[in-house]
């Protein structure tokens, strides 16, 4: 299973629409099969390193 498939399944199992922003965040959080405990700021930093656009409020 790819990281994007894992992220999509994780969102759908939580009854959330897999929007582009949610997929970016979910892929970082559970894309490798490991659940992570992170802060909003550290997650935002990781997203920016990937050159994806997601606001801190998301």
PDB file with one MODEL, atoms N, CA, C and O in Angstrom:
MODEL        1
ATOM      1  N   UNK A   1       0.854  -1.174   0.000  1.00  0.00           N
ATOM      2  CA  UNK A   1       0.000   0.000   0.000  1.00  0.00           C
ATOM      3  C   UNK A   1       0.900   1.237   0.000  1.00  0.00           C
ATOM      4  O   UNK A   1       1.860   1.321   0.766  1.00  0.00           O
ATOM      5  N   UNK A   2       0.578   2.184  -0.861  1.00  0.00           N
ATOM      6  CA  UNK A   2       1.378   3.404  -0.926  1.00  0.00           C
ATOM      7  C   UNK A   2       0.994   4.352   0.200  1.00  0.00           C
ATOM      8  O   UNK A   2      -0.046   4.186   0.839  1.00  0.00           O
ATOM      9  N   UNK A   3       1.840   5.343   0.435  1.00  0.00           N
ATOM     10  CA  UNK A   3       1.576   6.290   1.515  1.00  0.00           C
ATOM     11  C   UNK A   3       0.314   7.106   1.245  1.00  0.00           C
ATOM     12  O   UNK A   3      -0.422   7.425   2.178  1.00  0.00           O
ATOM     13  N   UNK A   4       0.055   7.448  -0.016  1.00  0.00           N
ATOM     14  CA  UNK A   4      -1.145   8.226  -0.334  1.00  0.00           C
ATOM     15  C   UNK A   4      -2.401   7.375  -0.153  1.00  0.00           C
ATOM     16  O   UNK A   4      -3.433   7.891   0.276  1.00  0.00           O
ATOM     17  N   UNK A   5      -2.331   6.088  -0.472  1.00  0.00           N
ATOM     18  CA  UNK A   5      -3.470   5.190  -0.247  1.00  0.00           C
ATOM     19  C   UNK A   5      -3.735   5.035   1.246  1.00  0.00           C
ATOM     20  O   UNK A   5      -4.886   5.044   1.682  1.00  0.00           O
ATOM     21  N   UNK A   6      -2.676   4.894   2.019  1.00  0.00           N
ATOM     22  CA  UNK A   6      -2.811   4.754   3.468  1.00  0.00           C
ATOM     23  C   UNK A   6      -3.439   6.024   4.061  1.00  0.00           C
ATOM     24  O   UNK A   6      -4.305   5.946   4.932  1.00  0.00           O
ATOM     25  N   UNK A   7      -2.995   7.186   3.583  1.00  0.00           N
ATOM     26  CA  UNK A   7      -3.538   8.457   4.061  1.00  0.00           C
ATOM     27  C   UNK A   7      -5.012   8.598   3.687  1.00  0.00           C
ATOM     28  O   UNK A   7      -5.823   9.040   4.501  1.00  0.00           O
ATOM     29  N   UNK A   8      -5.355   8.224   2.463  1.00  0.00           N
ATOM     30  CA  UNK A   8      -6.749   8.300   2.010  1.00  0.00           C
ATOM     31  C   UNK A   8      -7.640   7.387   2.844  1.00  0.00           C
ATOM     32  O   UNK A   8      -8.711   7.800   3.288  1.00  0.00           O
ATOM     33  N   UNK A   9      -7.209   6.163   3.056  1.00  0.00           N
ATOM     34  CA  UNK A   9      -7.989   5.222   3.869  1.00  0.00           C
ATOM     35  C   UNK A   9      -8.164   5.725   5.292  1.00  0.00           C
ATOM     36  O   UNK A   9      -9.236   5.580   5.878  1.00  0.00           O
ATOM     37  N   UNK A  10      -7.114   6.315   5.847  1.00  0.00           N
ATOM     38  CA  UNK A  10      -7.165   6.849   7.215  1.00  0.00           C
ATOM     39  C   UNK A  10      -8.210   7.959   7.319  1.00  0.00           C
ATOM     40  O   UNK A  10      -8.983   8.001   8.276  1.00  0.00           O
ATOM     41  N   UNK A  11      -8.231   8.858   6.329  1.00  0.00           N
ATOM     42  CA  UNK A  11      -9.214   9.945   6.333  1.00  0.00           C
ATOM     43  C   UNK A  11     -10.630   9.408   6.146  1.00  0.00           C
ATOM     44  O   UNK A  11     -11.548   9.810   6.861  1.00  0.00           O
ATOM     45  N   UNK A  12     -10.808   8.504   5.190  1.00  0.00           N
ATOM     46  CA  UNK A  12     -12.139   7.954   4.935  1.00  0.00           C
ATOM     47  C   UNK A  12     -12.668   7.168   6.132  1.00  0.00           C
ATOM     48  O   UNK A  12     -13.869   7.189   6.402  1.00  0.00           O
ATOM     49  N   UNK A  13     -11.791   6.480   6.845  1.00  0.00           N
ATOM     50  CA  UNK A  13     -12.233   5.726   8.024  1.00  0.00           C
ATOM     51  C   UNK A  13     -12.670   6.653   9.154  1.00  0.00           C
ATOM     52  O   UNK A  13     -13.370   6.233  10.075  1.00  0.00           O
ATOM     53  N   UNK A  14     -12.250   7.919   9.075  1.00  0.00           N
ATOM     54  CA  UNK A  14     -12.661   8.918  10.067  1.00  0.00           C
ATOM     55  C   UNK A  14     -13.804   9.781   9.543  1.00  0.00           C
ATOM     56  O   UNK A  14     -14.139  10.807  10.136  1.00  0.00           O
ATOM     57  N   UNK A  15     -14.400   9.359   8.427  1.00  0.00           N
ATOM     58  CA  UNK A  15     -15.508  10.080   7.786  1.00  0.00           C
ATOM     59  C   UNK A  15     -15.122  11.505   7.392  1.00  0.00           C
ATOM     60  O   UNK A  15     -15.925  12.431   7.514  1.00  0.00           O
ATOM     61  N   UNK A  16     -13.879  11.673   6.916  1.00  0.00           N
ATOM     62  CA  UNK A  16     -13.404  12.966   6.435  1.00  0.00           C
ATOM     63  C   UNK A  16     -13.155  12.880   4.939  1.00  0.00           C
ATOM     64  O   UNK A  16     -12.638  11.881   4.440  1.00  0.00           O
ATOM     65  N   UNK A  17     -13.531  13.944   4.225  1.00  0.00           N
ATOM     66  CA  UNK A  17     -13.253  13.991   2.795  1.00  0.00           C
ATOM     67  C   UNK A  17     -11.748  14.122   2.592  1.00  0.00           C
ATOM     68  O   UNK A  17     -11.108  14.922   3.276  1.00  0.00           O
ATOM     69  N   UNK A  18     -11.174  13.367   1.682  1.00  0.00           N
ATOM     70  CA  UNK A  18      -9.733  13.459   1.434  1.00  0.00           C
ATOM     71  C   UNK A  18      -9.384  14.648   0.530  1.00  0.00           C
ATOM     72  O   UNK A  18      -9.050  14.470  -0.641  1.00  0.00           O
ATOM     73  N   UNK A  19      -9.465  15.859   1.087  1.00  0.00           N
ATOM     74  CA  UNK A  19      -9.086  17.050   0.324  1.00  0.00           C
ATOM     75  C   UNK A  19      -7.575  17.073   0.146  1.00  0.00           C
ATOM     76  O   UNK A  19      -6.857  16.330   0.814  1.00  0.00           O
ATOM     77  N   UNK A  20      -7.095  17.918  -0.747  1.00  0.00           N
ATOM     78  CA  UNK A  20      -5.662  18.001  -1.005  1.00  0.00           C
ATOM     79  C   UNK A  20      -4.888  18.317   0.270  1.00  0.00           C
ATOM     80  O   UNK A  20      -3.872  17.683   0.552  1.00  0.00           O
ATOM     81  N   UNK A  21      -5.366  19.301   1.046  1.00  0.00           N
ATOM     82  CA  UNK A  21      -4.671  19.684   2.270  1.00  0.00           C
ATOM     83  C   UNK A  21      -4.671  18.550   3.289  1.00  0.00           C
ATOM     84  O   UNK A  21      -3.649  18.279   3.919  1.00  0.00           O
ATOM     85  N   UNK A  22      -5.800  17.896   3.450  1.00  0.00           N
ATOM     86  CA  UNK A  22      -5.882  16.789   4.409  1.00  0.00           C
ATOM     87  C   UNK A  22      -4.983  15.632   3.989  1.00  0.00           C
ATOM     88  O   UNK A  22      -4.350  14.995   4.831  1.00  0.00           O
ATOM     89  N   UNK A  23      -4.929  15.363   2.689  1.00  0.00           N
ATOM     90  CA  UNK A  23      -4.066  14.282   2.208  1.00  0.00           C
ATOM     91  C   UNK A  23      -2.595  14.576   2.472  1.00  0.00           C
ATOM     92  O   UNK A  23      -1.838  13.679   2.845  1.00  0.00           O
ATOM     93  N   UNK A  24      -2.191  15.821   2.283  1.00  0.00           N
ATOM     94  CA  UNK A  24      -0.801  16.203   2.562  1.00  0.00           C
ATOM     95  C   UNK A  24      -0.484  15.947   4.026  1.00  0.00           C
ATOM     96  O   UNK A  24       0.542  15.348   4.349  1.00  0.00           O
ATOM     97  N   UNK A  25      -1.364  16.401   4.913  1.00  0.00           N
ATOM     98  CA  UNK A  25      -1.136  16.235   6.351  1.00  0.00           C
ATOM     99  C   UNK A  25      -1.213  14.768   6.766  1.00  0.00           C
ATOM    100  O   UNK A  25      -0.378  14.294   7.537  1.00  0.00           O
ATOM    101  N   UNK A  26      -2.203  14.057   6.263  1.00  0.00           N
ATOM    102  CA  UNK A  26      -2.361  12.646   6.628  1.00  0.00           C
ATOM    103  C   UNK A  26      -1.196  11.812   6.124  1.00  0.00           C
ATOM    104  O   UNK A  26      -0.772  10.871   6.795  1.00  0.00           O
ATOM    105  N   UNK A  27      -0.674  12.145   4.956  1.00  0.00           N
ATOM    106  CA  UNK A  27       0.459  11.394   4.421  1.00  0.00           C
ATOM    107  C   UNK A  27       1.686  11.551   5.317  1.00  0.00           C
ATOM    108  O   UNK A  27       2.452  10.604   5.496  1.00  0.00           O
ATOM    109  N   UNK A  28       1.873  12.735   5.874  1.00  0.00           N
ATOM    110  CA  UNK A  28       2.983  12.948   6.804  1.00  0.00           C
ATOM    111  C   UNK A  28       2.729  12.197   8.106  1.00  0.00           C
ATOM    112  O   UNK A  28       3.648  11.605   8.671  1.00  0.00           O
ATOM    113  N   UNK A  29       1.491  12.220   8.581  1.00  0.00           N
ATOM    114  CA  UNK A  29       1.172  11.611   9.879  1.00  0.00           C
ATOM    115  C   UNK A  29       1.169  10.089   9.848  1.00  0.00           C
ATOM    116  O   UNK A  29       1.722   9.458  10.749  1.00  0.00           O
ATOM    117  N   UNK A  30       0.560   9.487   8.834  1.00  0.00           N
ATOM    118  CA  UNK A  30       0.405   8.024   8.821  1.00  0.00           C
ATOM    119  C   UNK A  30       0.864   7.369   7.524  1.00  0.00           C
ATOM    120  O   UNK A  30       0.628   6.177   7.325  1.00  0.00           O
ATOM    121  N   UNK A  31       1.504   8.107   6.652  1.00  0.00           N
ATOM    122  CA  UNK A  31       1.888   7.589   5.342  1.00  0.00           C
ATOM    123  C   UNK A  31       2.832   6.408   5.376  1.00  0.00           C
ATOM    124  O   UNK A  31       2.810   5.575   4.471  1.00  0.00           O
ATOM    125  N   UNK A  32       3.664   6.318   6.406  1.00  0.00           N
ATOM    126  CA  UNK A  32       4.605   5.199   6.487  1.00  0.00           C
ATOM    127  C   UNK A  32       4.092   4.078   7.384  1.00  0.00           C
ATOM    128  O   UNK A  32       4.824   3.137   7.691  1.00  0.00           O
ATOM    129  N   UNK A  33       2.828   4.182   7.805  1.00  0.00           N
ATOM    130  CA  UNK A  33       2.239   3.137   8.642  1.00  0.00           C
ATOM    131  C   UNK A  33       2.430   3.345  10.126  1.00  0.00           C
ATOM    132  O   UNK A  33       1.915   2.572  10.934  1.00  0.00           O
ATOM    133  N   UNK A  34       3.167   4.383  10.496  1.00  0.00           N
ATOM    134  CA  UNK A  34       3.389   4.683  11.911  1.00  0.00           C
ATOM    135  C   UNK A  34       2.609   5.935  12.273  1.00  0.00           C
ATOM    136  O   UNK A  34       2.651   6.928  11.547  1.00  0.00           O
ATOM    137  N   UNK A  35       1.907   5.892  13.379  1.00  0.00           N
ATOM    138  CA  UNK A  35       1.185   7.070  13.850  1.00  0.00           C
ATOM    139  C   UNK A  35       2.161   7.967  14.595  1.00  0.00           C
ATOM    140  O   UNK A  35       2.986   7.490  15.374  1.00  0.00           O
ATOM    141  N   UNK A  36       2.065   9.253  14.354  1.00  0.00           N
ATOM    142  CA  UNK A  36       2.981  10.210  14.953  1.00  0.00           C
ATOM    143  C   UNK A  36       2.238  11.163  15.882  1.00  0.00           C
ATOM    144  O   UNK A  36       1.071  11.488  15.666  1.00  0.00           O
ATOM    145  N   UNK A  37       2.936  11.597  16.907  1.00  0.00           N
ATOM    146  CA  UNK A  37       2.421  12.648  17.783  1.00  0.00           C
ATOM    147  C   UNK A  37       3.275  13.874  17.517  1.00  0.00           C
ATOM    148  O   UNK A  37       4.464  13.887  17.834  1.00  0.00           O
ATOM    149  N   UNK A  38       2.675  14.904  16.937  1.00  0.00           N
ATOM    150  CA  UNK A  38       3.416  16.100  16.540  1.00  0.00           C
ATOM    151  C   UNK A  38       2.662  17.344  16.983  1.00  0.00           C
ATOM    152  O   UNK A  38       1.489  17.275  17.351  1.00  0.00           O
ATOM    153  N   UNK A  39       3.344  18.478  16.943  1.00  0.00           N
ATOM    154  CA  UNK A  39       2.677  19.755  17.182  1.00  0.00           C
ATOM    155  C   UNK A  39       2.236  20.320  15.836  1.00  0.00           C
ATOM    156  O   UNK A  39       2.728  19.903  14.787  1.00  0.00           O
ATOM    157  N   UNK A  40       1.318  21.259  15.873  1.00  0.00           N
ATOM    158  CA  UNK A  40       0.860  21.899  14.639  1.00  0.00           C
ATOM    159  C   UNK A  40       2.022  22.599  13.941  1.00  0.00           C
ATOM    160  O   UNK A  40       2.124  22.579  12.715  1.00  0.00           O
ATOM    161  N   UNK A  41       2.888  23.214  14.727  1.00  0.00           N
ATOM    162  CA  UNK A  41       4.015  23.947  14.157  1.00  0.00           C
ATOM    163  C   UNK A  41       5.011  23.012  13.469  1.00  0.00           C
ATOM    164  O   UNK A  41       5.507  23.328  12.388  1.00  0.00           O
ATOM    165  N   UNK A  42       5.306  21.864  14.088  1.00  0.00           N
ATOM    166  CA  UNK A  42       6.263  20.940  13.469  1.00  0.00           C
ATOM    167  C   UNK A  42       5.670  20.306  12.208  1.00  0.00           C
ATOM    168  O   UNK A  42       6.386  20.064  11.235  1.00  0.00           O
ATOM    169  N   UNK A  43       4.380  20.041  12.226  1.00  0.00           N
ATOM    170  CA  UNK A  43       3.714  19.502  11.045  1.00  0.00           C
ATOM    171  C   UNK A  43       3.713  20.536   9.923  1.00  0.00           C
ATOM    172  O   UNK A  43       3.958  20.200   8.764  1.00  0.00           O
ATOM    173  N   UNK A  44       3.440  21.788  10.266  1.00  0.00           N
ATOM    174  CA  UNK A  44       3.449  22.887   9.301  1.00  0.00           C
ATOM    175  C   UNK A  44       4.839  23.029   8.675  1.00  0.00           C
ATOM    176  O   UNK A  44       4.962  23.266   7.473  1.00  0.00           O
ATOM    177  N   UNK A  45       5.866  22.884   9.483  1.00  0.00           N
ATOM    178  CA  UNK A  45       7.243  22.972   8.998  1.00  0.00           C
ATOM    179  C   UNK A  45       7.552  21.845   8.012  1.00  0.00           C
ATOM    180  O   UNK A  45       8.192  22.073   6.985  1.00  0.00           O
ATOM    181  N   UNK A  46       7.103  20.644   8.321  1.00  0.00           N
ATOM    182  CA  UNK A  46       7.330  19.505   7.426  1.00  0.00           C
ATOM    183  C   UNK A  46       6.615  19.693   6.096  1.00  0.00           C
ATOM    184  O   UNK A  46       7.146  19.334   5.045  1.00  0.00           O
ATOM    185  N   UNK A  47       5.412  20.255   6.139  1.00  0.00           N
ATOM    186  CA  UNK A  47       4.654  20.513   4.910  1.00  0.00           C
ATOM    187  C   UNK A  47       5.395  21.532   4.055  1.00  0.00           C
ATOM    188  O   UNK A  47       5.508  21.366   2.840  1.00  0.00           O
ATOM    189  N   UNK A  48       5.899  22.589   4.692  1.00  0.00           N
ATOM    190  CA  UNK A  48       6.618  23.615   3.939  1.00  0.00           C
ATOM    191  C   UNK A  48       7.895  23.076   3.313  1.00  0.00           C
ATOM    192  O   UNK A  48       8.284  23.527   2.235  1.00  0.00           O
ATOM    193  N   UNK A  49       8.558  22.122   3.962  1.00  0.00           N
ATOM    194  CA  UNK A  49       9.763  21.512   3.392  1.00  0.00           C
ATOM    195  C   UNK A  49       9.435  20.748   2.114  1.00  0.00           C
ATOM    196  O   UNK A  49      10.278  20.625   1.225  1.00  0.00           O
ATOM    197  N   UNK A  50       8.220  20.238   2.025  1.00  0.00           N
ATOM    198  CA  UNK A  50       7.787  19.495   0.835  1.00  0.00           C
ATOM    199  C   UNK A  50       7.283  20.424  -0.259  1.00  0.00           C
ATOM    200  O   UNK A  50       6.920  19.961  -1.340  1.00  0.00           O
ATOM    201  N   UNK A  51       7.255  21.726   0.002  1.00  0.00           N
ATOM    202  CA  UNK A  51       6.785  22.742  -0.949  1.00  0.00           C
ATOM    203  C   UNK A  51       5.295  22.618  -1.237  1.00  0.00           C
ATOM    204  O   UNK A  51       4.832  23.021  -2.305  1.00  0.00           O
ATOM    205  N   UNK A  52       4.541  22.063  -0.291  1.00  0.00           N
ATOM    206  CA  UNK A  52       3.085  22.026  -0.413  1.00  0.00           C
ATOM    207  C   UNK A  52       2.512  23.251   0.285  1.00  0.00           C
ATOM    208  O   UNK A  52       3.141  23.805   1.186  1.00  0.00           O
ATOM    209  N   UNK A  53       1.330  23.670  -0.126  1.00  0.00           N
ATOM    210  CA  UNK A  53       0.703  24.850   0.456  1.00  0.00           C
ATOM    211  C   UNK A  53      -0.456  24.441   1.361  1.00  0.00           C
ATOM    212  O   UNK A  53      -1.502  23.990   0.893  1.00  0.00           O
ATOM    213  N   UNK A  54      -0.249  24.607   2.659  1.00  0.00           N
ATOM    214  CA  UNK A  54      -1.285  24.348   3.655  1.00  0.00           C
ATOM    215  C   UNK A  54      -1.121  25.413   4.724  1.00  0.00           C
ATOM    216  O   UNK A  54      -0.007  25.668   5.183  1.00  0.00           O
ATOM    217  N   UNK A  55      -2.223  26.038   5.125  1.00  0.00           N
ATOM    218  CA  UNK A  55      -2.109  27.072   6.150  1.00  0.00           C
ATOM    219  C   UNK A  55      -1.971  26.435   7.528  1.00  0.00           C
ATOM    220  O   UNK A  55      -2.379  25.293   7.739  1.00  0.00           O
ATOM    221  N   UNK A  56      -1.400  27.173   8.448  1.00  0.00           N
ATOM    222  CA  UNK A  56      -1.228  26.683   9.811  1.00  0.00           C
ATOM    223  C   UNK A  56      -2.584  26.403  10.457  1.00  0.00           C
ATOM    224  O   UNK A  56      -2.691  25.521  11.308  1.00  0.00           O
ATOM    225  N   UNK A  57      -3.614  27.141  10.062  1.00  0.00           N
ATOM    226  CA  UNK A  57      -4.955  26.941  10.617  1.00  0.00           C
ATOM    227  C   UNK A  57      -5.546  25.587  10.221  1.00  0.00           C
ATOM    228  O   UNK A  57      -6.397  25.055  10.934  1.00  0.00           O
ATOM    229  N   UNK A  58      -5.110  25.031   9.106  1.00  0.00           N
ATOM    230  CA  UNK A  58      -5.618  23.737   8.646  1.00  0.00           C
ATOM    231  C   UNK A  58      -5.194  22.657   9.596  1.00  0.00           C
ATOM    232  O   UNK A  58      -5.521  21.488   9.389  1.00  0.00           O
TER     233      UNK A  58
ENDMDL
END
